[in-house]
Structure formats: C-alpha cells, structure tokens
Amino acid sequence: MSHYFDSAPPENLQRGMIEYRYRALAFRFFTESGIFSYRSVDRGTEALLESLESGVRGPVLDLGCGYGAIGIVVARMHRPGRVLMVDSNRRAIRLARKNIEENQAKECEARVSDAYAGLKEDERFAAIITNPPIRAGRETVMRFVEGAPARLLPGGEFRMVVAKLQGAKTYETLMRQSFPKVEALAKRGGFWVLRGEVA
C-alpha cells in the first residue's frame, strides 16, 4: 500500500487518524503524510478487500503494506492464522506496528522489507495480497509479481489491485508469464483485482 517514499518525514508532517468500518468491524488507523492514502482508506484497497469475501487461507503476506489497513482487516475478518505485513518504508512499518496494537490484530507482524528481500528463506504463504506502488513504475510492480511464485505454498495465490487506467489489462497479461492461471476477479469502481495461482 505504500508508494515507497523515503522514510524521512516530510518537513510539514501531518499526522492523522482514520476511523474505518468494514462490514461489522470498526478500525482505527494512525497515519502520516507521505504515506500512501493517509487521509482515508482508498477505493483500490476496498476493492481488494471485497474480493476476499469468500475467505482467506493462511498464512498471508501483505506486500507493500503502508500503515497496515489491508493486513489488519484481513487478520480480523478472516483469521488466517498469521499475517505478515512488509514495506520498505520504515515510517510505514512504525505506523503499521502501532495500528496492529490499536486494533488488537494479534495475528499480525510488521517488518521492514524491500519486496521479498527481508523474508526468511523458509517463509512461504498461502496468499500474497497487495495494493502495489503503481506510481513507482512497472519494474517495481513486476518485482512483486515475479517474486511471488517462489514465496507461495502449493496451490497458493497472488492477488493485487490495479486501476484500469493505470494498466490493469497490461498487468493481467504480464502476470501470465509468472502464473499458470490468471484471472480478473473483480472490476469495481475503475479497479481490477487480478489473481494468479500456482500449481
């Protein structure tokens, strides 16, 4: 969810609190300017969460987690057993850790990692979910995509949300180079949720 801004706080740092309700659950997220979507939970994130309504198996990796909204909602809604949230931005991870505590998301852990680089060698996941940093460029997003199969358990899935106007159709095609099965699960409010599955 983070757009990989530098971890140094901006000169005119603004701190905020998002009160967010998803289904029957209420959440509170501490945020700061310079972190993606710091004023409200964005529509892409909501499209991704709604695509998970049929359930989420664990363990789960929230890749590019920002202040932690996706991973924390998944942990409390679906209870997959373990949710690891990673981001290269140290400020984002500090906020994510604070939000884990604030929302009593005991299954969550937040860790600094540039994509998959900070994971342990044996860490594998049933699902990798992401609202990727599209504005950071295709190369960055494709590191998320191309690195996913090696980090998934057999039958595991990679799921990301992309705006149609930011190349969703192109990313759907590119994902076919990494996954034997790719589908567009949902197209909501201009956003596509793309899912790749490994054998």
Secondary structure, DSSP 8 states (H G I E B T S, - for coil): ------SS--TT--EEEEEEEETTEEEEEEEETTSTT-SS--HHHHHHHHTTTT---SSEEEET-TTSHHHHHHHHHH--S-EEEEES-HHHHHHHHHHHHHTT-TTEEEEE-STTTTS-TT--EEEEEE---GGG-HHHHHHHHHHSGGGEEEEEEEEEEEEGGGTHHHHHHHHTTT-SEEEEEEEETTEEEEEEE--
